[in-house]
Amino acid sequence: MQKTVRFHHFSTQAVSPEERFDAFRLRIDTMFEMGIVSTEQRLGFEGRISSANLGTMLVSSMQTRRFSFERPRQRILRDFLDHLMLRIDLDGAPDKGGQARALTVIDLGQPIDHRPTPEHNISLILPRHALAGPARQAVASFHGESLLTPQALFLAEHVVSLMRFAQRAGGAVGDDLLALTPQLIAACLQPGRENARHARAELDLAFMRKARDVLYANLRNPRLDPDMLARETGMSRASLYRLFEPIGGVARAIREARLHQALRDLRSGTAAVGAIGHALCFSSESQFSHAFKAYYGCSPREARAALAEGAPIVARRRAGGEADPARRVFPDWLVSL
């Protein structure tokens, strides 16, 4: 199932300079009260907030002048919000690839005194009941703390990726990805090494599926490269490279996916070898033929002839050199599907 993503964008640029601070204060008054600022700060105040409603949680990106905020006890008694917020402090603007440098936990059911807000941050808000009992208590126990542990920074990276993914997902996000987020919060902020390992593995699989979908949809797109894959999946470059490292890297995965498609094109059509290579973004027929032979152990023309005769052409390096050809039939069927 897909959840429809609803967006809301706010910017002080839409109002006159003398009204910008008050407009921004009204925007965040939903949850917090802003601290007092000087007349000079009020006149020069700027802020932008982009929020995405994912159905079961909210994620927002903020760029602003530094300010302080609080959530007094009277406010808690008045608005009855029972949510948890994870604020990711960034070392640069969210839309410029800012990296997570800390994760701050804010329990909206507890008071919080004057605290500074960084100029660049991304926040995730979800209802308390989205977490299981023990995890709920564990997360709330970090209220007001800025966490720098590896587990917290891994979770922070996920929140940043979730915001980027929501912005580029074409208006919909899968339930499976949304369901992983509470599990990951519990695993990273609740003690238990096995929980963290399991949640990370599940998250990696979700992103791998998304990355493969984007990759296969763009095999004939000359702009397909690691940067494009990172953008379209909402992942940071570091996360993308870590995900593909066990199979030799992102560029290798792109090249081999194109070679798989080339084999299918050779089997199902009559296009010239050079045209097939060009359509799959190889720079020349010779480059395509060289890459194809290095991977499959035969040239594209030899592969086409073998496929016409029903003979297996699985790469010798993968089939073990002089292995019995009969044993290579099923692997050949797989790679040529």
DOZA-731407 format. One record per residue (C-alpha): residue in one letter; chain; x, y, z. Coordinates in pm, 1 decimal. Layout:
# residues N
{'a' 'A' {X Y Z}},
...
END
This chain:
# residues 337
{'m' 'A' {0.0 0.0 0.0}},
{'q' 'A' {104.3 358.7 -67.1}},
{'k' 'A' {41.7 656.6 159.5}},
{'t' 'A' {-34.8 985.7 -13.6}},
{'v' 'A' {210.4 1253.3 97.8}},
{'r' 'A' {70.7 1599.1 166.7}},
{'f' 'A' {309.3 1894.6 170.3}},
{'h' 'A' {305.9 2238.7 328.8}},
{'h' 'A' {567.6 2505.7 265.8}},
{'f' 'A' {617.0 2822.4 468.9}},
{'s' 'A' {863.3 3106.2 412.8}},
{'t' 'A' {902.6 3446.2 573.8}},
{'q' 'A' {988.6 3577.9 227.5}},
{'a' 'A' {615.1 3581.8 160.3}},
{'v' 'A' {557.9 3863.6 413.6}},
{'s' 'A' {707.1 4207.0 471.3}},
{'p' 'A' {1035.1 4228.8 671.3}},
{'e' 'A' {867.6 4383.4 976.2}},
{'e' 'A' {613.0 4097.6 992.7}},
{'r' 'A' {850.8 3805.0 938.6}},
{'f' 'A' {932.4 3725.1 1299.6}},
{'d' 'A' {567.6 3729.1 1406.9}},
{'a' 'A' {469.8 3514.8 1106.8}},
{'f' 'A' {736.0 3258.6 1194.0}},
{'r' 'A' {640.9 3259.4 1562.5}},
{'l' 'A' {279.2 3195.0 1466.2}},
{'r' 'A' {393.0 2901.9 1247.9}},
{'i' 'A' {573.5 2716.9 1528.0}},
{'d' 'A' {322.2 2815.2 1796.3}},
{'t' 'A' {151.2 2482.6 1728.8}},
{'m' 'A' {403.3 2316.8 1961.0}},
{'f' 'A' {649.7 2568.9 2105.7}},
{'e' 'A' {683.0 2922.4 2232.8}},
{'m' 'A' {967.8 3130.8 2098.7}},
{'g' 'A' {1203.6 3315.0 2328.1}},
{'i' 'A' {1238.0 3691.0 2332.4}},
{'v' 'A' {1463.3 3838.9 2064.1}},
{'s' 'A' {1595.6 4191.0 2018.3}},
{'t' 'A' {1441.5 4447.3 1783.7}},
{'e' 'A' {1741.5 4408.0 1553.2}},
{'q' 'A' {1696.0 4029.5 1539.7}},
{'r' 'A' {1324.7 4068.0 1468.5}},
{'l' 'A' {1387.9 4293.9 1168.7}},
{'g' 'A' {1645.7 4061.1 1018.3}},
{'f' 'A' {1464.5 3739.1 1092.5}},
{'e' 'A' {1425.7 3478.6 817.9}},
{'g' 'A' {1291.5 3125.2 818.1}},
{'r' 'A' {1165.9 2847.9 590.1}},
{'i' 'A' {982.9 2528.9 684.8}},
{'s' 'A' {879.6 2247.6 450.4}},
{'s' 'A' {660.1 1979.8 607.7}},
{'a' 'A' {538.7 1645.6 476.9}},
{'n' 'A' {243.6 1457.9 624.4}},
{'l' 'A' {313.7 1086.9 575.6}},
{'g' 'A' {-10.0 974.9 737.4}},
{'t' 'A' {144.8 811.8 1042.8}},
{'m' 'A' {414.2 1073.1 1106.3}},
{'l' 'A' {524.8 1423.1 1011.1}},
{'v' 'A' {868.0 1519.7 885.2}},
{'s' 'A' {983.4 1879.8 843.9}},
{'s' 'A' {1288.4 2059.6 713.2}},
{'m' 'A' {1375.9 2398.0 867.7}},
{'q' 'A' {1620.5 2671.9 775.7}},
{'t' 'A' {1612.3 2974.1 1004.2}},
{'r' 'A' {1802.4 3225.2 1210.1}},
{'r' 'A' {1896.6 3085.1 1549.9}},
{'f' 'A' {1632.4 3130.5 1818.2}},
{'s' 'A' {1536.4 2978.7 2150.1}},
{'f' 'A' {1215.4 2793.6 2226.0}},
{'e' 'A' {1039.4 2642.9 2524.6}},
{'r' 'A' {740.8 2428.5 2608.9}},
{'p' 'A' {618.2 2524.0 2957.6}},
{'r' 'A' {400.8 2310.1 3178.9}},
{'q' 'A' {97.7 2532.6 3118.9}},
{'r' 'A' {129.7 2470.2 2745.9}},
{'i' 'A' {127.0 2092.1 2797.4}},
{'l' 'A' {-190.4 2113.3 3004.3}},
{'r' 'A' {-352.4 2328.5 2736.5}},
{'d' 'A' {-280.2 2145.0 2409.2}},
{'f' 'A' {-266.1 1779.1 2525.3}},
{'l' 'A' {-11.6 1684.0 2257.4}},
{'d' 'A' {117.8 1334.1 2320.7}},
{'h' 'A' {388.6 1304.8 2059.1}},
{'l' 'A' {760.2 1245.4 2036.4}},
{'m' 'A' {992.5 1457.3 1824.4}},
{'l' 'A' {1334.4 1365.9 1691.1}},
{'r' 'A' {1522.8 1677.4 1580.6}},
{'i' 'A' {1824.3 1622.0 1359.7}},
{'d' 'A' {2076.6 1905.1 1381.0}},
{'l' 'A' {2256.4 1948.2 1048.3}},
{'d' 'A' {2592.4 2101.0 962.6}},
{'g' 'A' {2447.7 2269.9 654.1}},
{'a' 'A' {2128.1 2347.4 469.2}},
{'p' 'A' {1900.5 2043.6 417.2}},
{'d' 'A' {1863.0 2115.3 45.9}},
{'k' 'A' {2240.4 2142.8 9.3}},
{'g' 'A' {2313.2 1797.5 147.8}},
{'g' 'A' {2369.5 1893.1 512.3}},
{'q' 'A' {2488.0 1600.6 726.2}},
{'a' 'A' {2351.6 1497.9 1066.4}},
{'r' 'A' {2570.9 1603.4 1360.5}},
{'a' 'A' {2334.7 1527.9 1651.5}},
{'l' 'A' {1992.2 1385.1 1732.8}},
{'t' 'A' {1782.2 1563.1 1996.7}},
{'v' 'A' {1482.9 1390.3 2155.4}},
{'i' 'A' {1188.9 1608.2 2259.6}},
{'d' 'A' {892.8 1455.4 2440.9}},
{'l' 'A' {601.6 1692.3 2380.6}},
{'g' 'A' {437.1 1552.5 2692.1}},
{'q' 'A' {715.8 1693.2 2911.9}},
{'p' 'A' {813.6 2056.7 2977.3}},
{'i' 'A' {1131.8 2187.8 2823.0}},
{'d' 'A' {1307.3 2511.5 2919.4}},
{'h' 'A' {1465.0 2761.6 2683.2}},
{'r' 'A' {1673.7 2571.9 2429.9}},
{'p' 'A' {1850.4 2693.8 2115.2}},
{'t' 'A' {1739.4 2576.8 1772.7}},
{'p' 'A' {2012.1 2523.1 1513.1}},
{'e' 'A' {1989.3 2713.3 1186.0}},
{'h' 'A' {1949.0 2389.4 987.3}},
{'n' 'A' {1750.2 2090.4 1109.4}},
{'i' 'A' {1505.6 1818.2 1011.8}},
{'s' 'A' {1248.8 1688.5 1257.3}},
{'l' 'A' {1030.2 1380.8 1277.1}},
{'i' 'A' {712.3 1379.5 1485.8}},
{'l' 'A' {511.8 1066.6 1558.8}},
{'p' 'A' {245.1 981.6 1818.3}},
{'r' 'A' {370.3 815.4 2132.5}},
{'h' 'A' {147.0 512.0 2075.0}},
{'a' 'A' {339.2 434.4 1752.9}},
{'l' 'A' {612.4 286.1 1973.1}},
{'a' 'A' {574.8 -27.0 2185.3}},
{'g' 'A' {562.9 21.0 2563.1}},
{'p' 'A' {930.7 -39.6 2654.1}},
{'a' 'A' {1055.3 159.8 2356.0}},
{'r' 'A' {813.6 441.8 2438.2}},
{'q' 'A' {959.0 473.9 2786.6}},
{'a' 'A' {1316.8 442.5 2665.9}},
{'v' 'A' {1279.8 720.0 2408.0}},
{'a' 'A' {1100.5 951.6 2652.6}},
{'s' 'A' {1386.4 904.1 2898.7}},
{'f' 'A' {1615.4 1092.0 2656.6}},
{'h' 'A' {1392.2 1400.8 2664.4}},
{'g' 'A' {1595.2 1714.8 2601.4}},
{'e' 'A' {1918.7 1528.8 2530.4}},
{'s' 'A' {2131.2 1564.9 2218.4}},
{'l' 'A' {2264.8 1219.5 2132.1}},
{'l' 'A' {2590.1 1152.5 1947.7}},
{'t' 'A' {2612.4 773.4 1973.7}},
{'p' 'A' {2662.6 572.2 1651.7}},
{'q' 'A' {2310.9 430.3 1688.0}},
{'a' 'A' {2160.0 777.7 1729.2}},
{'l' 'A' {2348.0 914.6 1428.7}},
{'f' 'A' {2238.4 616.0 1221.0}},
{'l' 'A' {1877.6 692.5 1316.9}},
{'a' 'A' {1939.8 1060.1 1235.8}},
{'e' 'A' {2059.4 963.9 890.2}},
{'h' 'A' {1739.8 767.1 836.7}},
{'v' 'A' {1525.2 1069.3 928.2}},
{'v' 'A' {1721.6 1287.5 685.8}},
{'s' 'A' {1677.9 1024.4 414.4}},
{'l' 'A' {1306.0 997.0 491.6}},
{'m' 'A' {1262.9 1371.7 434.3}},
{'r' 'A' {1453.5 1358.8 107.3}},
{'f' 'A' {1260.2 1053.5 -4.7}},
{'a' 'A' {923.9 1216.7 76.1}},
{'q' 'A' {1020.2 1519.8 -131.8}},
{'r' 'A' {1113.7 1305.3 -431.6}},
{'a' 'A' {864.5 1020.6 -403.8}},
{'g' 'A' {609.7 1173.2 -638.0}},
{'g' 'A' {347.1 1215.9 -367.9}},
{'a' 'A' {340.9 861.7 -225.9}},
{'v' 'A' {543.1 657.4 23.8}},
{'g' 'A' {508.0 284.0 84.3}},
{'d' 'A' {365.4 147.5 407.6}},
{'d' 'A' {664.9 -85.0 447.3}},
{'l' 'A' {908.5 206.6 470.3}},
{'l' 'A' {686.1 392.7 715.1}},
{'a' 'A' {646.9 83.8 932.7}},
{'l' 'A' {1023.7 49.3 959.3}},
{'t' 'A' {1071.4 390.0 1118.8}},
{'p' 'A' {920.3 313.6 1463.8}},
{'q' 'A' {1113.8 -15.7 1465.7}},
{'l' 'A' {1434.4 169.4 1390.6}},
{'i' 'A' {1367.0 428.6 1661.1}},
{'a' 'A' {1313.4 151.7 1913.8}},
{'a' 'A' {1623.3 -36.7 1803.4}},
{'c' 'A' {1852.0 265.9 1809.0}},
{'l' 'A' {1725.5 431.4 2127.1}},
{'q' 'A' {1630.9 122.2 2324.9}},
{'p' 'A' {1916.3 -102.3 2444.5}},
{'g' 'A' {1962.6 -422.3 2250.4}},
{'r' 'A' {2229.6 -491.4 1993.1}},
{'e' 'A' {2024.8 -760.1 1816.9}},
{'n' 'A' {1729.9 -523.1 1775.2}},
{'a' 'A' {1953.5 -261.7 1613.3}},
{'r' 'A' {2110.6 -515.6 1378.1}},
{'h' 'A' {1769.7 -647.2 1271.4}},
{'a' 'A' {1621.8 -301.3 1213.1}},
{'r' 'A' {1921.2 -189.1 1012.2}},
{'a' 'A' {1902.9 -499.9 794.7}},
{'e' 'A' {1530.8 -444.3 729.0}},
{'l' 'A' {1589.1 -79.1 643.5}},
{'d' 'A' {1873.9 -169.1 408.8}},
{'l' 'A' {1646.6 -414.4 228.8}},
{'a' 'A' {1375.1 -151.4 185.7}},
{'f' 'A' {1621.7 96.5 40.2}},
{'m' 'A' {1780.2 -172.7 -176.1}},
{'r' 'A' {1440.7 -251.5 -328.6}},
{'k' 'A' {1379.7 116.3 -396.7}},
{'a' 'A' {1728.5 162.8 -542.7}},
{'r' 'A' {1685.4 -136.5 -772.3}},
{'d' 'A' {1347.2 -3.7 -890.7}},
{'v' 'A' {1500.2 332.9 -977.2}},
{'l' 'A' {1801.5 168.0 -1139.6}},
{'y' 'A' {1600.4 -62.5 -1366.6}},
{'a' 'A' {1360.4 216.4 -1462.5}},
{'n' 'A' {1653.2 426.9 -1584.7}},
{'l' 'A' {1883.8 179.3 -1760.1}},
{'r' 'A' {1847.3 373.9 -2085.8}},
{'n' 'A' {1879.7 713.5 -1916.6}},
{'p' 'A' {2226.8 866.2 -1975.3}},
{'r' 'A' {2189.3 1064.6 -1651.5}},
{'l' 'A' {2177.5 747.2 -1442.2}},
{'d' 'A' {2473.3 759.4 -1203.4}},
{'p' 'A' {2533.8 728.5 -826.6}},
{'d' 'A' {2425.3 1090.1 -767.7}},
{'m' 'A' {2094.6 1039.0 -946.1}},
{'l' 'A' {2033.1 713.1 -761.5}},
{'a' 'A' {2096.8 884.7 -427.3}},
{'r' 'A' {1858.7 1168.3 -513.8}},
{'e' 'A' {1576.2 946.8 -637.1}},
{'t' 'A' {1591.7 711.6 -337.2}},
{'g' 'A' {1629.7 994.1 -85.5}},
{'m' 'A' {1954.3 847.9 48.0}},
{'s' 'A' {2280.4 1022.0 124.6}},
{'r' 'A' {2576.1 928.2 -96.2}},
{'a' 'A' {2745.6 765.6 204.7}},
{'s' 'A' {2443.3 544.1 273.0}},
{'l' 'A' {2409.4 450.5 -93.2}},
{'y' 'A' {2774.7 350.2 -123.8}},
{'r' 'A' {2755.1 150.4 199.8}},
{'l' 'A' {2447.0 -30.1 69.7}},
{'f' 'A' {2613.4 -134.0 -257.9}},
{'e' 'A' {2962.7 -197.4 -120.6}},
{'p' 'A' {2910.5 -576.2 -77.3}},
{'i' 'A' {2840.6 -613.6 -452.1}},
{'g' 'A' {3130.0 -400.4 -571.4}},
{'g' 'A' {2983.4 -52.3 -561.7}},
{'v' 'A' {2711.2 155.1 -725.1}},
{'a' 'A' {2880.5 206.5 -1061.8}},
{'r' 'A' {2939.2 -165.6 -1097.9}},
{'a' 'A' {2574.8 -240.8 -1014.8}},
{'i' 'A' {2461.3 4.5 -1283.5}},
{'r' 'A' {2698.1 -144.4 -1543.8}},
{'e' 'A' {2597.7 -503.9 -1470.6}},
{'a' 'A' {2225.7 -419.0 -1475.4}},
{'r' 'A' {2275.7 -267.9 -1819.8}},
{'l' 'A' {2459.8 -578.4 -1935.5}},
{'h' 'A' {2172.9 -796.0 -1811.9}},
{'q' 'A' {1933.7 -581.2 -2012.8}},
{'a' 'A' {2163.1 -605.5 -2315.2}},
{'l' 'A' {2138.1 -983.6 -2301.5}},
{'r' 'A' {1759.9 -962.9 -2294.8}},
{'d' 'A' {1767.7 -718.9 -2588.3}},
{'l' 'A' {1992.9 -952.3 -2786.9}},
{'r' 'A' {1754.2 -1241.6 -2730.5}},
{'s' 'A' {1427.5 -1062.5 -2797.3}},
{'g' 'A' {1511.3 -827.6 -3082.9}},
{'t' 'A' {1699.9 -780.5 -3406.2}},
{'a' 'A' {1858.8 -442.2 -3335.8}},
{'a' 'A' {2225.1 -408.2 -3428.5}},
{'v' 'A' {2478.9 -467.5 -3155.4}},
{'g' 'A' {2593.6 -107.7 -3169.5}},
{'a' 'A' {2236.7 21.5 -3137.2}},
{'i' 'A' {2175.4 -195.8 -2830.0}},
{'g' 'A' {2492.1 -68.5 -2665.8}},
{'h' 'A' {2412.4 293.0 -2751.3}},
{'a' 'A' {2057.9 262.0 -2613.1}},
{'l' 'A' {2207.1 136.1 -2286.0}},
{'c' 'A' {2443.9 433.2 -2265.3}},
{'f' 'A' {2773.4 269.9 -2360.8}},
{'s' 'A' {2994.6 526.6 -2531.7}},
{'s' 'A' {3075.6 308.5 -2834.9}},
{'e' 'A' {3017.6 -35.8 -2982.6}},
{'s' 'A' {3371.7 -137.1 -2892.9}},
{'q' 'A' {3325.8 -30.8 -2529.1}},
{'f' 'A' {2996.8 -220.8 -2513.4}},
{'s' 'A' {3148.0 -534.6 -2671.4}},
{'h' 'A' {3450.0 -523.1 -2439.5}},
{'a' 'A' {3231.3 -486.4 -2127.0}},
{'f' 'A' {2993.2 -757.8 -2246.4}},
{'k' 'A' {3272.5 -1006.7 -2315.8}},
{'a' 'A' {3443.3 -930.6 -1984.0}},
{'y' 'A' {3118.0 -1010.5 -1803.4}},
{'y' 'A' {2968.0 -1297.3 -2005.6}},
{'g' 'A' {3280.1 -1450.2 -2156.6}},
{'c' 'A' {3167.8 -1403.2 -2517.5}},
{'s' 'A' {3096.7 -1116.0 -2753.7}},
{'p' 'A' {2742.3 -980.5 -2806.7}},
{'r' 'A' {2732.5 -1139.5 -3153.7}},
{'e' 'A' {2841.7 -1476.3 -3015.3}},
{'a' 'A' {2577.8 -1444.4 -2742.4}},
{'r' 'A' {2306.0 -1370.7 -2998.0}},
{'a' 'A' {2403.7 -1676.1 -3202.8}},
{'a' 'A' {2414.9 -1898.0 -2891.7}},
{'l' 'A' {2075.9 -1773.2 -2775.3}},
{'a' 'A' {1926.8 -1846.3 -3118.6}},
{'e' 'A' {2046.9 -2206.3 -3086.1}},
{'g' 'A' {1931.9 -2242.0 -2726.4}},
{'a' 'A' {2289.6 -2279.3 -2599.5}},
{'p' 'A' {2395.7 -2145.1 -2255.9}},
{'i' 'A' {2619.6 -1835.9 -2245.6}},
{'v' 'A' {2661.6 -1777.9 -1869.9}},
{'a' 'A' {2992.5 -1605.3 -1801.2}},
{'r' 'A' {3278.7 -1852.4 -1761.8}},
{'r' 'A' {3412.4 -1665.6 -1462.6}},
{'r' 'A' {3079.3 -1721.3 -1285.7}},
{'a' 'A' {3020.9 -2077.7 -1402.5}},
{'g' 'A' {3365.4 -2204.0 -1307.6}},
{'g' 'A' {3545.3 -2226.0 -1642.0}},
{'e' 'A' {3510.0 -2585.0 -1765.8}},
{'a' 'A' {3193.3 -2668.2 -1573.7}},
{'d' 'A' {2943.8 -2903.1 -1738.2}},
{'p' 'A' {2742.0 -2686.6 -1985.6}},
{'a' 'A' {2422.5 -2871.6 -1892.0}},
{'r' 'A' {2452.0 -2732.5 -1541.3}},
{'r' 'A' {2461.6 -2378.9 -1680.6}},
{'v' 'A' {2125.1 -2388.5 -1854.8}},
{'f' 'A' {1910.8 -2271.3 -1563.4}},
{'p' 'A' {2150.9 -1987.0 -1461.9}},
{'d' 'A' {2147.3 -1881.0 -1824.6}},
{'w' 'A' {1768.9 -1873.4 -1823.7}},
{'l' 'A' {1778.4 -1653.4 -1513.6}},
{'v' 'A' {2015.2 -1389.6 -1648.9}},
{'s' 'A' {1835.2 -1372.4 -1982.5}},
{'l' 'A' {1480.2 -1334.8 -1842.9}},
END
